[in-house]
Amino acid sequence: MQEISNVKSSKSFRREHTKALNALAESRPIEKKIIVYLGEERLRLADIDVLPVKEFVRDLHEGRVISDV
């Protein structure tokens, strides 16, 4: 299984940002789905984590985003 991230250069998150990620997940097994955006609020939509870029970078540095690389 894979982990996949989608980066958006927007300060606001909209549900349509999940379309490409969900379409990709239909074609292969995805263990973890993440959308990174320029906003401030951490969100969870169904099985997608929506992270502000600052939190994503911090979590990546601390090894909490990608496992078993």
C-alpha positions as CSV (number, residue, x, y, z in Angstrom):
1,M,0.0,0.0,0.0
2,Q,1.0,3.6,-0.6
3,E,0.8,6.9,1.2
4,I,0.0,9.8,-1.1
5,S,-0.1,13.6,-0.6
6,N,-1.7,16.3,-2.6
7,V,-0.5,19.9,-2.2
8,K,-2.8,22.9,-2.8
9,S,-1.6,26.5,-3.0
10,S,-4.7,27.8,-1.3
11,K,-5.3,29.3,2.1
12,S,-8.8,27.8,2.1
13,F,-9.8,24.2,1.7
14,R,-12.7,23.1,-0.4
15,R,-14.1,19.6,-0.8
16,E,-13.4,19.6,-4.6
17,H,-9.7,19.5,-3.6
18,T,-10.3,15.8,-2.7
19,K,-11.4,14.7,-6.2
20,A,-8.0,13.9,-7.7
21,L,-6.8,12.1,-4.6
22,N,-10.0,10.0,-4.4
23,A,-9.8,9.2,-8.2
24,L,-6.2,8.0,-7.7
25,A,-7.2,5.9,-4.7
26,E,-9.8,4.1,-6.9
27,S,-7.0,2.8,-9.2
28,R,-4.7,1.5,-6.5
29,P,-4.7,0.7,-2.7
30,I,-3.7,3.8,-0.7
31,E,-3.0,3.4,3.0
32,K,-2.9,7.1,3.9
33,K,-4.2,10.2,2.0
34,I,-3.0,13.7,2.9
35,I,-3.8,17.1,1.4
36,V,-1.5,19.9,2.3
37,Y,-2.6,23.5,2.0
38,L,-1.7,27.0,3.1
39,G,-4.5,27.4,5.6
40,E,-4.2,27.2,9.4
41,E,-6.8,24.5,10.4
42,R,-6.1,20.8,10.5
43,L,-9.1,18.8,9.2
44,R,-10.2,15.2,8.7
45,L,-12.6,14.3,5.9
46,A,-13.5,10.6,5.9
47,D,-10.1,9.0,5.3
48,I,-8.2,12.1,4.2
49,D,-6.1,14.2,6.5
50,V,-6.0,17.9,5.5
51,L,-2.9,19.5,7.0
52,P,-1.6,23.1,7.0
53,V,1.8,23.2,5.4
54,K,3.6,24.1,8.7
55,E,2.1,21.1,10.5
56,F,2.9,18.8,7.5
57,V,6.6,19.9,7.5
58,R,6.8,19.5,11.3
59,D,5.2,16.1,11.2
60,L,7.4,15.0,8.2
61,H,10.5,16.1,10.1
62,E,9.4,14.1,13.1
63,G,8.7,11.0,11.1
64,R,4.9,11.0,11.6
65,V,3.8,11.5,8.0
66,I,5.6,8.8,6.0
67,S,6.3,5.4,7.5
68,D,8.6,2.6,6.3
69,V,10.3,4.6,3.5
